[in-house]
Amino acid sequence: MSSELCRETQPGETGQRRRREKKQEEAEVPCRNHHRPAGSLRQEEPGTGQPLYFVLQTNKHTLPGQNIFISFTLWFFRVSSYCESKGWRRIYNKDREDFRLKWCETKSSTIYSHFREGKQLLYQIPNNNVLTSKIGLLSSLREYERVSSKVKLSQGHRLKMEEFIPTTFRMDVRKERDIFFALFTSMWICKPTGQNQGKGIFLLKSLEDVEAFRLKLQHLEDNQANRSLHHLQNQPYIVQRYIQNPLLLKRRKFDVRSYLLIACTAPYMVFFRHGYVRLTCDIYDPKSKNLSTHLTNQYMQKKNPLYSLLKEDTVWSMESFNTYVNDRLQVARGLPRDWVLGAFAKRMQQIMTQCFFAVKSKLDQRLGFFDLIGCDFMVDEDFKVWLLEMNCNPALHTNCEVLKEVIPSMVVETLDLSLEIFNKRRLGQRILPLVSQRDFVLLYDGVLAASSASAASRSQVTKERCARITNKSHSKAEPRRYKSESEGRSAAVVSPEKPVTVSMSARGRDCSKSSTTSTVRSLFPLNTVSVGESLDLHSSDSGLNKNARTELKFKQNHLKAANDVKR
């Protein structure tokens, strides 16, 4: 925990006051199942390990008798400000389970063991690693591409991985590892899958670097049985082709942090929000051995000696980025006006949506789960957009002016949207429109998608029923042929050499429509079918029965006449 965060906990928080409030709260809660008339929010205080709670006083999003509980560390000051603005007071008790909302930075089985679906809100989807870990995202996208390539898209455009993900190999898979070592050229970047903030990242620039890396992997593999190295099984590496022609801003490398909010999983409600631009302190030099020249995150930039002087210029707003491109690059590169806020934003949304679709069927879908994910994008000098990674628990530090404008409003809207959707869903109300939606853009509406899928299913069923009805009408309406005795006793069989021709009106062709009215009409067509003579479909049975009786009577008379001749 940074010193900056620790300093913010000091004002007004004396030890005597803490002990008094804690003692009072423990007296209020004699047992874990005690029911409160208000909500509680839990937080472990930075640097002390002591839980922090907030009790709901009044809140438009909750009803009397509902509790709210949040546990978090990195998000503490952002979320605590939100809680206080809603009229919640701080309490102490780590064993409370009657919460309405819990916010946790670190996942554990105990966090989810007592979760009550539809009654509690919980930050972080339990298995979000299929989207937020480097190997999880890579595997999910590969599987999605393999499966979806066999299915014809009904609408939209599916991106190929190579269009937005740099070539990537998993070092924990021997086949991929061997391929990488065989084709190594130029520069690659190596990342441990279980870390963030640039920790553990290094560059592979030469054959010597690659050979050293190969020996390191071999050593780890040979020692997997060693308990002291057992944890390394959960920290495999990936290697990714280094983008050596990045677009530069003021000759410096940059990337863009945007946000993907899964505000609800039952049904899915997924949103996009602009974030900010992160730049390096140093002028870009692909040959530099200094990682802060290659990695743009604030954790790495703070290690640069120039950071204190250039701090405010290491983070740009999206509006500043847009202005820079309009003024410096638009005409020269033939870009449309406001490319950043237009085409670039749409591309990020398209990539995020595809990543979500890749994990949609994998994520734990229970009413009450929500998640905020930080998505990092890079633009090369050809203005091609690349997804670098997706991160759970995105950083909320506000150490510069741009972040002070972006982060607090983003946190407030995240909580507002999640609470509003949860309560509307719980009460059986329509989700849209959302009163709390401001800067987040809706990417996926699970309610609408379910309705569309249901309509498509009904349309398919309608078509099948139409086909059965049409085939049935053909067989019923086929005229009888009288055959000689040499043709056998199959006089009533339809000749396959003469297929039935069907003449259907526009009303009959309405079978393909998916609307309710069209469905009803298609199932009960009022047109006639031409099969040599016009027969109403609703009266065809009676007509055919009459013909059959006439034919039977004719045969009986013929048989009687033949017997008379024999006599």
C-alpha positions in Angstrom: 0.0 0.0 0.0 1.4 3.3 -1.0 2.3 6.0 1.5 -0.1 8.3 -0.3 -3.0 6.0 0.6 -1.9 5.5 4.1 -1.7 9.3 4.7 -5.3 9.7 3.7 -6.4 7.5 6.6 -5.0 9.7 9.3 -7.3 12.8 9.5 -10.0 12.4 12.2 -9.2 8.8 12.9 -7.8 8.7 16.4 -7.1 5.4 18.2 -9.6 6.2 20.9 -12.4 6.9 18.4 -11.7 3.6 16.6 -11.8 1.6 19.8 -15.0 3.3 20.9 -16.8 2.6 17.6 -15.5 -0.9 17.4 -16.7 -1.7 20.9 -20.1 -0.2 20.1 -20.5 -2.2 16.9 -19.5 -5.5 18.6 -22.2 -4.8 21.2 -24.7 -4.2 18.4 -24.0 -7.5 16.7 -24.2 -10.4 19.2 -24.3 -13.1 16.4 -23.5 -13.4 12.7 -27.1 -13.9 11.7 -28.4 -10.9 13.5 -30.8 -8.9 11.2 -30.1 -5.2 10.9 -32.5 -2.5 9.7 -29.7 -0.9 7.8 -26.9 -2.0 5.4 -23.3 -2.6 6.3 -20.1 -2.2 4.3 -16.9 -3.9 5.3 -13.3 -2.8 4.5 -9.9 -3.8 5.7 -8.2 -0.6 6.6 -4.9 -0.1 4.7 -1.9 -0.9 6.9 -3.8 -2.2 9.9 -5.6 -5.3 8.7 -8.7 -4.0 10.6 -12.0 -4.4 8.8 -13.9 -1.2 8.0 -17.7 -1.3 7.6 -20.4 1.1 6.6 -24.0 1.0 7.8 -26.6 2.2 5.4 -28.7 5.1 6.8 -30.8 6.1 3.8 -30.4 5.1 0.2 -32.8 5.2 -2.8 -31.4 1.9 -4.1 -32.3 -0.2 -1.0 -35.4 -1.0 0.9 -35.9 -1.1 4.7 -34.3 -4.1 6.3 -31.6 -4.5 3.6 -28.0 -4.6 4.6 -25.0 -3.6 2.4 -21.5 -4.9 3.1 -18.3 -4.1 1.1 -14.8 -5.5 1.6 -12.0 -4.0 -0.4 -8.5 -2.6 -0.2 -7.3 -1.0 -3.4 -10.6 0.6 -3.9 -11.1 1.8 -0.4 -10.9 5.6 -0.7 -12.9 5.7 -3.9 -15.7 3.4 -2.7 -15.7 4.8 0.8 -16.4 8.2 -0.5 -19.3 6.8 -2.5 -20.6 5.1 0.7 -20.4 8.2 2.7 -22.2 10.2 0.0 -25.1 7.7 0.4 -25.4 8.3 4.1 -23.6 5.2 5.3 -21.6 5.2 8.6 -18.5 3.1 9.4 -18.9 -0.1 11.6 -16.6 -2.9 12.7 -17.3 -6.7 12.5 -15.6 -9.1 10.1 -18.1 -12.0 10.7 -21.2 -10.3 9.4 -22.9 -12.3 6.6 -26.2 -10.3 6.3 -24.7 -7.9 3.8 -26.3 -6.6 0.6 -23.1 -5.6 -1.1 -19.5 -6.9 -0.7 -16.5 -5.5 -2.5 -13.4 -7.6 -2.4 -10.0 -7.1 -4.1 -8.7 -10.6 -3.4 -10.9 -13.6 -4.2 -11.2 -16.6 -2.0 -13.6 -19.5 -1.5 -14.8 -18.1 1.8 -15.9 -14.9 0.1 -18.4 -16.8 -2.1 -19.3 -19.7 0.2 -22.2 -17.8 1.9 -23.3 -15.8 -1.1 -27.1 -15.7 -1.6 -28.0 -15.3 -5.2 -30.6 -12.6 -5.9 -30.2 -11.2 -2.4 -26.6 -10.0 -2.3 -24.3 -8.1 -4.6 -20.7 -9.3 -4.8 -17.8 -7.6 -6.7 -15.7 -9.9 -9.0 -17.2 -12.8 -10.8 -15.6 -15.9 -9.2 -14.0 -17.3 -12.4 -13.2 -14.0 -14.2 -9.7 -15.3 -14.8 -11.0 -16.8 -18.1 -11.1 -13.1 -19.2 -8.6 -11.3 -17.0 -5.6 -13.7 -16.9 -3.2 -13.7 -19.9 -3.5 -17.4 -20.5 -7.3 -17.4 -19.7 -8.0 -14.8 -22.3 -5.8 -16.4 -24.9 -7.4 -19.8 -24.4 -10.9 -18.4 -24.4 -10.3 -16.4 -27.6 -8.7 -19.4 -29.4 -11.6 -21.7 -28.4 -14.2 -19.1 -29.5 -12.5 -18.6 -32.9 -12.3 -22.4 -33.4 -16.0 -22.9 -32.6 -17.4 -19.8 -34.2 -15.5 -20.4 -37.5 -17.8 -23.3 -38.1 -20.9 -21.3 -37.5 -22.2 -18.8 -40.1 -22.7 -15.4 -38.5 -26.3 -14.1 -38.8 -25.2 -10.5 -38.3 -22.2 -8.4 -37.5 -18.5 -9.1 -38.2 -16.4 -11.5 -36.2 -12.7 -10.5 -35.9 -9.9 -12.9 -36.3 -7.5 -13.0 -33.4 -4.6 -12.0 -35.6 -6.5 -8.7 -36.3 -6.3 -7.5 -32.7 -4.0 -9.8 -30.6 -0.2 -9.9 -31.3 1.1 -13.4 -32.0 1.3 -15.2 -28.7 2.7 -18.5 -27.5 2.2 -20.3 -24.2 5.4 -21.4 -22.6 3.6 -24.0 -20.4 2.6 -25.9 -23.6 5.6 -27.8 -25.0 4.4 -27.7 -28.6 3.9 -24.0 -28.6 7.2 -23.5 -26.7 9.1 -25.5 -29.4 7.5 -23.5 -32.2 8.5 -20.2 -30.6 12.1 -21.3 -30.1 12.3 -22.5 -33.7 11.0 -19.3 -35.3 12.4 -16.6 -33.0 13.2 -13.4 -34.8 13.2 -9.7 -33.9 11.9 -8.8 -30.5 9.5 -10.5 -28.2 8.1 -9.6 -24.8 7.7 -12.2 -22.0 5.0 -11.9 -19.4 4.2 -14.0 -16.3 0.5 -14.7 -16.4 -0.3 -14.2 -12.8 1.1 -10.7 -12.2 0.2 -7.1 -13.2 1.8 -3.6 -13.1 4.5 -4.8 -15.3 6.0 -7.0 -12.7 8.1 -9.9 -14.0 8.0 -8.7 -17.6 11.2 -8.8 -19.6 12.3 -8.5 -23.3 13.8 -11.1 -25.5 16.0 -9.3 -28.0 18.7 -11.7 -29.0 19.4 -15.4 -29.4 21.4 -15.2 -26.2 18.3 -13.9 -24.4 16.2 -16.7 -25.8 18.7 -19.4 -24.9 18.9 -18.1 -21.3 15.1 -18.1 -21.2 14.9 -21.6 -22.6 17.3 -22.9 -19.9 15.2 -21.1 -17.2 12.0 -22.8 -18.4 13.8 -26.2 -18.5 15.1 -25.7 -15.0 11.5 -24.9 -13.8 10.1 -27.9 -15.6 12.7 -30.2 -14.1 12.0 -29.0 -10.6 8.2 -29.0 -10.7 8.1 -31.8 -8.1 10.1 -29.6 -5.7 7.7 -28.2 -3.2 9.6 -25.0 -2.9 8.9 -24.4 -6.6 5.4 -25.8 -6.7 3.8 -22.4 -6.9 5.6 -21.8 -10.3 3.0 -24.2 -11.8 0.5 -21.5 -11.4 2.7 -18.8 -12.9 3.4 -19.8 -16.5 4.8 -17.4 -19.0 3.5 -16.2 -22.3 5.7 -14.7 -25.0 4.1 -12.1 -27.3 5.5 -10.4 -30.5 6.6 -7.0 -29.6 5.0 -4.2 -31.5 8.0 -2.3 -32.8 6.2 0.4 -34.8 3.9 2.0 -32.2 2.2 5.3 -32.8 4.0 7.9 -30.8 2.7 11.0 -29.0 5.4 13.6 -28.7 7.9 10.9 -29.7 6.8 8.8 -26.7 5.2 5.4 -26.5 1.6 5.2 -25.1 -1.3 2.9 -24.5 -5.0 3.5 -23.7 -6.8 2.2 -20.6 -10.5 1.7 -21.1 -13.1 -0.1 -19.0 -15.4 -3.1 -19.4 -18.2 -3.3 -16.9 -20.2 -6.4 -16.4 -22.8 -4.9 -14.3 -24.9 -8.0 -14.1 -24.5 -11.6 -15.1 -28.2 -12.7 -14.9 -29.0 -11.4 -17.4 -25.8 -10.0 -18.8 -25.5 -6.2 -18.9 -22.2 -5.2 -20.3 -20.8 -1.7 -20.7 -17.8 0.2 -22.2 -16.3 3.4 -20.8 -13.4 5.6 -21.9 -10.5 5.9 -19.6 -7.3 7.7 -20.2 -4.0 7.6 -22.1 -0.7 6.5 -20.4 2.6 7.8 -21.8 6.3 7.0 -21.0 8.6 9.6 -19.6 11.4 8.8 -22.0 11.5 9.2 -25.8 10.9 5.9 -27.5 13.9 3.8 -28.4 13.3 0.2 -29.3 16.9 -0.7 -28.4 16.6 0.7 -24.9 17.2 -1.7 -22.0 15.1 0.4 -19.6 11.7 -1.2 -19.2 10.1 2.2 -18.4 10.7 3.1 -22.0 8.7 0.1 -23.2 6.0 -0.2 -20.5 3.6 2.7 -20.0 1.9 2.0 -16.7 2.3 4.3 -13.7 3.9 1.7 -11.6 6.9 1.6 -14.0 7.0 5.3 -14.8 7.3 6.2 -11.1 10.7 4.5 -11.1 11.9 6.9 -13.8 14.0 9.8 -12.5 12.1 12.2 -14.7 8.7 11.2 -13.3 8.4 14.0 -10.7 9.0 16.6 -13.5 6.7 15.0 -16.1 4.1 13.4 -13.9 1.2 15.4 -15.3 2.3 14.7 -18.9 2.3 10.9 -18.4 -1.5 10.7 -18.3 -3.7 12.4 -21.0 -7.4 12.5 -21.2 -9.1 11.0 -24.2 -10.1 14.5 -25.3 -6.5 15.6 -25.3 -5.5 12.6 -27.3 -8.3 13.3 -29.8 -7.2 17.0 -30.1 -3.6 15.9 -30.7 -4.6 13.5 -33.5 -6.8 16.1 -35.1 -4.1 18.8 -35.1 -1.0 16.7 -35.8 -2.1 13.5 -37.7 -5.5 13.7 -39.2 -4.6 15.4 -42.5 -1.2 13.9 -42.9 -2.5 10.3 -42.3 -5.9 10.8 -44.0 -7.9 10.1 -40.9 -11.5 11.2 -40.3 -12.2 14.0 -38.0 -12.3 12.9 -34.3 -10.8 9.5 -35.1 -10.1 8.9 -31.5 -13.6 9.4 -30.2 -15.2 7.8 -33.3 -13.5 5.0 -35.2 -11.0 4.1 -32.4 -13.7 4.0 -29.8 -15.8 1.7 -32.0 -12.9 -0.6 -32.6 -12.2 -0.9 -28.9 -15.9 -1.7 -28.3 -15.9 -4.3 -31.0 -12.8 -6.0 -29.5 -14.2 -5.9 -26.0 -17.5 -7.4 -27.2 -15.8 -10.3 -29.0 -13.7 -11.0 -25.8 -16.9 -11.0 -23.8 -18.6 -13.4 -26.3 -15.6 -15.7 -25.9 -16.3 -16.1 -22.2 -20.0 -15.5 -22.0 -20.9 -19.2 -21.6 -18.0 -19.8 -19.1 -18.5 -17.1 -16.5 -20.5 -17.9 -13.4 -24.0 -16.5 -14.1 -25.7 -15.7 -10.8 -27.8 -12.6 -10.0 -25.6 -10.5 -7.8 -22.2 -10.8 -9.4 -20.6 -7.8 -11.1 -17.1 -6.9 -12.3 -15.1 -4.0 -13.6 -12.2 -4.8 -15.9 -9.4 -2.6 -17.2 -8.6 -3.1 -20.9 -5.3 -1.9 -22.3 -5.0 -1.0 -26.0 -2.1 0.0 -28.2 -2.2 1.8 -31.6 0.6 1.2 -34.2 1.8 3.7 -36.8 -0.7 2.3 -39.3 -3.5 3.1 -36.8 -4.2 -0.6 -36.2 -5.6 -1.3 -32.8 -4.1 -4.0 -30.6 -5.5 -5.4 -27.3 -2.6 -6.0 -24.9 -4.4 -7.4 -21.9 -7.4 -7.3 -19.6 -7.0 -6.7 -15.9 -9.2 -7.3 -12.9 -9.0 -4.8 -10.0 -7.9 -1.9 -12.3 -5.8 0.8 -10.6 -7.7 3.7 -9.0 -4.8 5.9 -8.0 -5.4 9.6 -8.6 -1.9 10.9 -8.5 -2.4 13.4 -11.4 -5.2 15.8 -12.5 -6.5 13.7 -15.3 -7.0 10.7 -13.0 -8.8 12.9 -10.5 -11.3 13.7 -13.2 -11.7 10.2 -14.6 -11.5 7.7 -11.6 -14.0 9.1 -9.1 -16.8 9.5 -11.6 -16.1 6.1 -13.1 -16.3 4.4 -9.6 -19.6 6.2 -8.8 -21.2 5.2 -12.1 -20.0 1.7 -11.7 -21.7 1.3 -8.3 -24.8 3.2 -9.4 -25.4 1.0 -12.5 -24.7 -2.2 -10.6 -27.1 -1.3 -7.8 -29.8 -0.1 -10.1 -29.7 -3.1 -12.3 -29.6 -5.5 -9.4 -32.6 -3.9 -7.7 -34.6 -3.7 -10.9 -33.9 -7.3 -11.6 -34.7 -8.4 -8.1 -38.0 -6.5 -8.1 -39.0 -7.8 -11.6 -38.8 -4.4 -13.2 -37.7 -3.4 -16.7 -34.0 -2.8 -16.7 -33.9 -0.2 -19.4 -33.8 2.8 -19.4 -31.1 3.2 -16.7 -31.3 6.4 -14.7 -27.7 6.2 -13.5 -26.2 5.6 -17.0 -24.0 8.6 -18.0 -20.6 7.8 -19.5 -20.8 4.1 -19.8 -22.0 2.8 -23.2 -24.1 -0.4 -23.4 -22.4 -3.1 -25.4 -24.6 -6.1 -24.7 -28.2 -6.4 -23.3 -28.9 -9.9 -22.2 -32.6 -9.3 -22.0 -32.8 -8.1 -25.6 -30.5 -10.9 -26.7 -32.7 -13.5 -25.0 -35.8 -12.0 -26.7 -34.0 -12.1 -30.1 -32.9 -15.7 -29.6 -36.4 -16.7 -28.5 -37.9 -14.9 -31.6 -35.4 -16.7 -33.8 -36.2 -20.0 -32.2 -39.9 -19.4 -32.7 -39.3 -18.4 -36.3 -37.4 -21.7 -36.9 -40.2 -23.7 -35.3 -42.7 -21.8 -37.4 -40.8 -22.7 -40.6 -40.7 -26.3 -39.7 -44.4 -26.4 -38.9 -45.1 -24.6 -42.1 -43.1 -27.2 -44.0 -45.0 -30.1 -42.3 -48.4 -28.5 -43.0 -47.5 -27.9 -46.6 -46.2 -31.5 -47.0 -49.4 -32.8 -45.3 -51.6 -30.7 -47.6 -49.7 -32.0 -50.6 -50.4 -35.6 -49.7 -54.0 -35.0 -48.8 -54.8 -32.9 -51.9 -53.2 -35.3 -54.5 -56.0 -36.4 -57.0 -56.8 -40.1 -57.1 -55.8 -42.1 -60.2 -57.8 -45.1 -61.2 -55.5 -47.9 -62.3 -56.1 -51.1 -64.1 -55.8 -54.5 -62.4 -52.3 -54.9 -64.0 -51.1 -52.0 -62.0 -51.8 -53.8 -58.8 -53.9 -52.7 -55.9 -51.9 -49.5 -55.3 -54.4 -47.3 -57.1 -54.3 -44.7 -54.4 -50.5 -44.2 -54.4 -49.2 -40.9 -55.6 -46.9 -41.2 -58.7 -43.4 -40.0 -57.9 -42.8 -39.1 -61.5 -45.3 -36.3 -61.2 -44.5 -34.1 -58.3 -47.1 -31.9 -56.8 -47.0 -28.3 -57.7 -47.9 -25.7 -55.1 -49.2 -22.2 -55.8 -49.2 -20.1 -52.6 -50.3 -16.6 -52.2 -48.4 -13.8 -50.4 -50.3 -14.7 -47.3 -49.0 -18.3 -47.4 -45.4 -17.1 -47.9 -45.7 -15.2 -44.7 -44.5 -18.3 -42.9 -40.9 -17.0 -42.8 -41.8 -14.0 -40.7 -41.2 -14.1 -37.0 -43.9 -11.7 -35.7 -46.8 -13.2 -33.8 -49.4 -12.2 -36.4 -47.4 -13.7 -39.2 -46.8 -16.8 -37.3 -50.5 -17.3 -36.7 -51.3 -16.7 -40.3 -48.5 -19.0 -41.6 -49.7 -21.8 -39.4 -53.3 -21.4 -40.7 -53.0 -20.4 -44.4 -56.2 -19.3 -46.0 -55.0 -19.7 -49.6 -55.9 -22.6 -51.9 -53.5 -25.2 -53.2 -53.6 -26.1 -56.9 -53.2 -29.8 -57.5 -55.3 -30.2 -60.6 -58.3 -28.8 -58.8 -58.6 -26.1 -56.1 -59.2 -27.5 -52.6 -59.6 -25.4 -49.5 -57.0 -26.7 -46.9 -59.6 -26.6 -44.2 -62.1 -28.7 -46.1 -59.6 -31.0 -47.9 -60.3 -33.9 -45.6 -64.0 -33.9 -46.3 -63.4 -33.6 -50.0 -61.0 -36.4 -50.1 -63.3 -38.6 -48.0 -66.1 -38.0 -50.6 -63.8 -39.0 -53.5 -62.7 -42.1 -51.6 -66.3 -43.1 -51.0 -67.1 -42.6 -54.7 -64.1 -44.7 -55.7 -65.0 -47.5 -53.3 -68.6 -47.6 -54.6 -67.3 -47.7 -58.2 -65.1 -50.6 -57.4 -67.9 -52.5 -55.6 -70.1 -52.1 -58.6 -67.3 -53.2 -60.9 -66.6 -56.3 -58.8 -70.3 -57.2 -58.7 -70.6 -56.9 -62.5 -67.5 -59.1 -63.0 -69.0 -61.8 -60.7 -72.3 -61.7 -62.6 -70.4 -62.3 -65.9 -68.6 -65.3 -64.3 -71.8 -66.8 -63.3 
